[in-house]
Amino acid sequence: MDSWVRFNSQSQAKERVLRAAQYACTLLGYTLQKGGVAAELHKTVTQLEAHMSLTRKLLRLGNSVEALEAAKRAIHLSDSVLRLCLTISHLNRAMYFACDNVLWAGKTGLISKLDQDKWSQRSFRYYLFALILNLTRDVYELRLLIECEERYRASKSPPSAYPGNNGPADHLSSPSSPASPAAVALPVMSAWLRRRVHLVATVLYSNPPLLLDLLKNSCDIFIPLDRLGIYPTGKGFVGACGLASSVLSILTIVHPWLKLKP
């Protein structure tokens, strides 16, 4: 099984490039359709997209084995949240790839009278569940890093110049102050929000693997949401999201240190 996983990983780069080309065709087809170009050109682009999709399904044959191996590794993680999210995510990916293999067999004629719409919907449901769990994992890791950064800043910050309740905020909120509570609370909330946004941006900037994984999963999740009819966004938006996530995936293959671990 290990040898199969090693062999299968060699085709991932090709599959990612084909995925980028496929969604580029999706975006191009949408643009051509909106631009009112010749129907023959639009048909050619659509057929090219379908051929690339079928080729990708061929390259993904056996990916279920790799996903199951990843689930076996994830189940031994010490962090309970990561263990739960990653294990179930990999199991959903395994089911997604299994459904995808059945779809490939149906499209090539190996399985006759296959209800392709039913199997397509089933595969996208598993894909959506896996992406939701991946995003949950990203948010969890982001929260841990934010807490770590807050502790570091607290240890480095000087003591407050206004100990106890004698700070400027208390003076502004005192009964003798003419300002209303809402007028005082709004700047305070605005300053707090700016600090939180700056903190999140700092943490993500310092952790490129987490940033890329968060962006990739955020882009990918619109694809099954559109295909399942949960949140229709249109072919143009799906094509742009698919192309962006594919480019980010290629980056993690070209530069392995950008891949989020575990």
Disulfide bonds with the S-S distance in Angstrom:
none
